Amino acid sequence: MHRKNHHWTFLLPLSAKLPGRFDNTVIHWYQMKENKPPERLLFFAAGKTTVESGFQGKKYMVDKVSSRNLCILTINDVSPDDAATYYCAYWDPHLDRCSEKIFGSGTKLIVSGKCEIKLTECNSEILQKEHENQLVYVCLFEKFYPEVARVKWIDEAEKEVTENVVKGDVWKFPNEDKYSVSSWLSVPLENKNKKYVCHLEHESGELLLPTHEKTPYSG
């Protein structure tokens, strides 16, 4: 997601395994506001964007980059009413047209007059504990804003660890516009000398917490 002169651009790549030509795929964009079901915003086919009734047609633009299987949604003149999660979707051509639509993971748009709290200003720590032949690492990031953040674990080969990982939900501090998130990684006790990094991604930057160093560093 990029912001420039009050224009927000969402970049959401579709699957590279799409059969046939990407140009022939009809792309749908959905808007989902908090506590409401997804609502189709528009669809894009044969180079033409059709915006659903109830939405402002001139507010949205769609482009496709066929060489990269990339669909780009641009929202112009962003207002607080645009705050929502946006999804792109397409019908799986291997299945019956009415049976299954494939959705992307979604991009959350927050519209706020508040300034972000950079990761260098937030609190962070990583803890470890032995439990039944397992070594459990817990990383905690506190008091950042806005709340959209992604936590992942990286091993010594700089690959993301996906097994035996628990990712907690982002939670809000009472009476404060500040948020926190935590994550757990369990590894066999014989791997206690292996190094791992808890990696937080946020719009203000990145913060890395190594399991074998006391001081976090930011990217």
Disulfide bonds with the S-S distance in Angstrom:
Cys139-Cys198 1.99
